[in-house]
Amino acid sequence: MSDASDCEQPPENTEQTETIPIVDLEPSLALPPPPPEDEWGPIPEHTNVNASRFSFSLYGIIPVILGIFSLLLLMLCGFFGYQYFQSVQESESKMKSFNQWNESFQNKEKKFIQVQKLLDQNKEILEKLQNQNKNMTEALQELKAKGGDGCGSPLSHWVQHRDHCYYQTMKTVSWSECSDLCVFWNATFLNTERSRLMCILKLLAVNQTWLGLSYKEKDNEWKWEDGSLPSGLKWSLPKPSMDFQGKCVYAGVHTVGIDNCTMSSSCLCEKPVCA
C-alpha cells in the first residue's frame, strides 16, 4: 500500500498563477513624498547670512556703476562742449576773414570806379589830342601843297592861309599885353573878323588863345580892336550886358569863349604874306 501511495501523483494545482512583467519588477525611482507642513523644521541660520551678504554687495555695486556712468556722461559733455567751442571760434574767425575780404573788395571796387573815371577822362583827352593831331596833319599837308615860303620856314610855327600868315604865341600873357607881344613878332594882334577865321583856328590847332575881341563898356557891345562888330562869332557870344565888364574873347579849335582879360593865355597874331 505504501507503494501505491508512493506512486500516487500529487494533485494538480488548479489555481492560476499571475504573470508579472519584467518591467514591473524593476525598482521605482520616484522620490519620497515631502513631509507634512507640521513636520517642517526652521531654516538654518547660515542661509539668512548669505542672503544678507548678497543684498549688501548688490547695494554697494549699484552706486559704483552709476558713478562710472555719470563720469562717462560728464566726459562726453566736456568733449562735445570743447568741440562746440572750437567750432564757434572757427566760425568767428571765418566771419572775420570774410568781413576783411568784403571790405578789401569794396575798397578795390571804389578804386576801380576811380580808375574807370580817370580812363574816361583820359579817353576824352586822347580824342581831343587825336582831333588836334588830325588838324595839324591837314594843316601840314596844306602848307606842303602851298609851299608856305611867304611866312618863312614851317619850323617857325607860322601858317599861311591865303594872303596872310598866322601865329599862336608860345608865351602866355594877359589880353592887354597881346598887342605888344605880336609887335615883337613884326605882326599885329588879330583884330578883325574874316570868314576864314575858323579855318585859321583849325590850321593852328589852337588850344586856347586870345582874339582881339572884347566887351566895350562904353558901347555895351562886343567889338574887335578895329571897331568892327563880330558877325560870324555873333551866335557864339552871350548877349552884351554890364555883367561882362573886363571880359575878353578867346578861341579854341571848335569853340569860342569868354574869360577875365587878366588871365594868361597865348595870343593870335597875323601879318601879310611876305612879298
C-alpha positions in Angstrom: 0.0 0.0 0.0 2.8 2.2 0.6 4.0 1.6 -2.8 0.6 2.5 -4.1 0.7 5.7 -2.1 4.1 6.4 -3.3 3.0 6.1 -6.8 0.2 8.4 -6.3 0.8 11.6 -8.2 0.5 14.9 -6.4 -2.7 16.7 -7.0 -2.6 19.3 -9.8 -2.7 22.9 -8.7 -5.6 24.3 -10.4 -5.0 27.9 -9.3 -3.9 30.2 -12.0 -0.6 31.9 -11.4 -0.3 35.6 -12.1 2.4 36.6 -14.6 4.3 39.7 -13.7 6.0 41.7 -16.5 9.7 42.2 -16.2 9.3 45.9 -16.3 7.2 45.9 -13.2 9.8 44.0 -11.4 12.3 46.9 -11.6 12.5 49.1 -8.5 10.7 52.5 -8.7 12.8 55.7 -9.0 10.1 58.1 -7.6 11.2 60.4 -4.8 9.6 60.0 -1.5 6.7 62.4 -0.8 7.6 65.6 1.1 6.9 65.6 4.8 3.8 67.3 6.0 3.9 71.0 6.9 3.8 70.4 10.6 7.0 68.5 10.3 8.9 71.3 8.6 11.8 72.5 10.6 13.3 76.0 10.9 15.6 77.3 8.1 19.2 77.2 9.1 20.7 80.5 10.2 23.6 80.3 7.8 21.1 80.7 4.9 19.9 84.1 6.1 23.5 85.3 6.5 24.4 84.5 2.9 21.3 86.4 1.6 22.1 89.5 3.6 25.7 89.4 2.3 24.4 89.2 -1.3 22.0 92.1 -0.9 24.7 94.2 0.8 27.2 93.6 -2.0 24.5 94.4 -4.6 23.6 97.7 -3.0 27.4 98.6 -3.0 27.9 97.9 -6.7 24.9 99.9 -8.0 26.3 103.4 -6.8 29.7 102.5 -8.3 28.1 101.7 -11.7 26.1 104.9 -11.5 29.2 106.9 -10.7 31.1 105.4 -13.6 28.2 106.2 -16.0 28.0 109.7 -14.6 31.7 110.2 -15.1 31.4 108.9 -18.7 28.5 111.3 -19.3 30.5 114.2 -17.9 33.4 113.4 -20.1 31.2 113.2 -23.2 29.6 116.6 -22.3 33.1 118.1 -21.9 34.2 116.6 -25.2 31.2 117.9 -27.1 31.4 121.2 -25.4 35.0 121.6 -26.4 34.1 120.7 -30.0 31.3 123.2 -30.0 33.6 125.9 -28.6 36.2 125.2 -31.3 33.5 125.3 -34.0 32.3 128.7 -32.7 35.8 130.1 -32.7 36.4 128.8 -36.2 33.1 130.4 -37.3 34.0 133.7 -35.8 37.5 133.6 -37.4 35.9 132.7 -40.8 33.4 135.5 -40.4 36.2 138.0 -39.5 38.1 136.9 -42.6 35.0 137.3 -44.7 34.4 140.8 -43.4 38.0 141.8 -44.1 37.8 140.3 -47.6 34.5 142.1 -48.2 36.0 145.4 -47.1 39.0 144.9 -49.3 36.7 144.1 -52.2 34.7 147.2 -51.6 37.9 149.3 -51.5 39.0 147.7 -54.7 35.6 148.4 -56.2 35.9 152.1 -55.3 39.4 152.2 -56.7 38.2 150.5 -59.8 35.4 153.2 -60.2 38.0 155.9 -59.8 40.3 154.3 -62.3 37.4 153.9 -64.7 36.6 157.7 -64.3 40.2 158.5 -65.0 40.2 156.3 -68.0 37.1 158.0 -69.3 38.7 161.4 -68.8 41.9 160.3 -70.5 39.8 158.9 -73.3 38.2 162.3 -73.8 41.7 164.0 -73.7 43.0 161.4 -76.2 40.1 162.1 -78.5 40.9 165.8 -78.4 44.6 165.2 -79.0 43.7 162.9 -81.9 41.5 165.6 -83.4 44.3 168.2 -82.9 46.7 165.8 -84.5 44.4 165.3 -87.4 44.0 169.1 -87.8 47.8 169.6 -87.6 48.3 166.9 -90.2 45.8 168.5 -92.5 47.4 171.9 -91.9 50.9 170.5 -92.7 49.6 168.9 -95.8 48.0 172.2 -96.9 51.2 174.0 -96.1 53.2 171.5 -98.1 50.8 171.9 -101.0 51.0 175.7 -100.9 54.7 176.0 -100.0 54.4 178.3 -97.1 57.6 180.2 -98.1 55.7 183.5 -97.8 55.6 183.1 -93.9 59.1 181.7 -93.6 60.2 178.2 -92.7 57.5 175.8 -91.4 59.6 175.3 -88.3 58.9 178.9 -87.4 55.3 177.9 -86.5 53.7 180.4 -88.8 51.0 179.1 -91.1 49.7 180.7 -94.2 46.1 181.0 -95.3 45.5 182.8 -98.5 47.2 186.2 -98.2 48.0 186.3 -94.5 50.3 184.4 -92.1 49.1 183.5 -88.6 51.0 182.6 -85.4 49.9 181.4 -82.0 52.5 182.7 -79.4 54.2 180.2 -77.2 54.3 182.8 -74.4 51.2 183.3 -72.3 50.2 186.9 -71.3 47.1 188.9 -70.4 44.8 190.1 -73.2 46.1 193.7 -72.9 49.7 192.6 -73.5 48.9 190.7 -76.7 49.3 193.7 -78.9 52.9 194.3 -77.7 53.8 190.6 -78.0 52.6 190.5 -81.6 54.6 193.6 -82.4 57.7 191.7 -81.2 57.0 189.2 -84.0 56.5 192.0 -86.6 52.8 191.3 -86.6 49.6 192.7 -85.3 47.1 191.3 -82.8 44.3 189.6 -84.7 41.7 192.4 -84.5 39.2 191.8 -87.3 36.9 189.0 -88.3 37.0 187.3 -91.6 35.1 184.4 -92.9 38.3 182.3 -92.8 38.8 182.7 -89.0 37.6 179.1 -88.2 39.8 177.7 -91.0 42.8 179.6 -89.4 42.0 178.1 -86.0 41.9 174.6 -87.5 45.2 175.2 -89.2 46.8 176.3 -86.0 45.1 173.6 -83.9 45.0 176.1 -81.0 44.1 175.0 -77.5 43.1 178.4 -76.1 44.3 181.8 -77.4 43.3 185.4 -77.1 41.5 187.1 -80.0 41.4 190.9 -80.5 37.8 190.9 -79.4 36.4 192.2 -76.1 33.4 193.8 -74.3 33.3 197.5 -74.7 31.5 199.0 -71.7 31.0 202.4 -73.4 29.1 200.9 -76.4 27.7 197.9 -74.4 28.9 195.7 -77.4 31.4 193.0 -78.3 33.8 194.7 -80.6 37.1 194.0 -82.4 40.0 196.2 -81.9 39.4 197.9 -85.2 35.9 198.9 -84.0 34.0 196.4 -86.1 31.2 194.2 -84.7 31.5 190.4 -84.8 29.4 188.7 -87.4 30.3 185.0 -87.7 31.0 184.8 -84.0 27.9 186.6 -83.0 25.9 183.5 -82.3 28.8 182.0 -80.2 28.9 185.0 -77.8 26.5 185.9 -75.0 24.2 188.9 -75.3 26.1 192.0 -74.2 25.5 193.3 -70.7 27.2 195.2 -68.0 28.0 191.9 -66.3 30.8 191.3 -68.9 33.0 194.2 -67.9 36.6 193.2 -68.1 35.8 190.1 -70.3 37.7 189.2 -73.4 37.2 186.5 -76.1 39.4 183.5 -76.6 39.2 180.8 -79.3 39.9 177.1 -79.4 39.7 174.6 -82.3 36.0 174.2 -82.2 34.9 176.7 -79.5 34.8 180.4 -78.7 34.5 181.5 -75.1 35.0 184.5 -72.7 37.2 184.9 -69.7 38.7 187.6 -67.5 41.1 189.7 -69.6 43.7 189.4 -66.8 44.0 185.7 -67.3 47.2 184.5 -69.1 46.9 182.8 -72.4 48.6 182.7 -75.8 47.9 185.4 -78.5 46.9 185.0 -82.1 49.0 187.3 -84.3 48.7 187.9 -88.1 50.7 189.6 -90.8 50.6 189.8 -94.6 52.4 187.3 -96.7 55.9 188.4 -97.4 56.3 189.8 -100.9 
